[in-house]
Amino acid sequence: MCEISMKIIYFLFRRQNGRRLPVLEVCINYIDGDLAFSEDFLRNEPAMHEELFSLGCKGYVLSLLKKLMGELKGLRFEESENILDGLEFVQRVSATALWKFNCNLDFELMNFVRGFDRLDTVEERERLYSLAQA
């Protein structure tokens, strides 16, 4: 259920003119065209965020974060844009869950959400990239 919730959240992101994130699509086994829009997706968006951060999915988003951070290691900054885009999406989903839907996040994930709330800027991306290289 965790992966399905993430796929639907990503689908809604794409439907709202969000850019394609190939590295994330691989991580969540997303195949473009597998989902058909349903009003239920919009209506159930809070429940999907709650599911992602529930006990049943404990660690799912955190493991996705760690996987993407691990993939940054050893890359040059110029090669890391796609992975940083994926991390920006993870931050966005987690921040939405925390602040909009009042979900409980793991301590490490909450620190990521609060510490990297501006991954749309080059400076923040460079800071996150440097952290992954350490």
Secondary structure as GFF3:
##gff-version 3
##sequence-region A 1 134
A	DSSP	alpha_helix	2	15	.	.	.	ID=ss1
A	DSSP	alpha_helix	22	27	.	.	.	ID=ss2
A	DSSP	alpha_helix	39	43	.	.	.	ID=ss3
A	DSSP	alpha_helix	45	52	.	.	.	ID=ss4
A	DSSP	three_ten_helix	55	57	.	.	.	ID=ss5
A	DSSP	alpha_helix	60	72	.	.	.	ID=ss6
A	DSSP	three_ten_helix	77	79	.	.	.	ID=ss7
A	DSSP	alpha_helix	81	95	.	.	.	ID=ss8
A	DSSP	pi_helix	96	100	.	.	.	ID=ss9
A	DSSP	alpha_helix	107	115	.	.	.	ID=ss10
A	DSSP	alpha_helix	122	133	.	.	.	ID=ss11
###
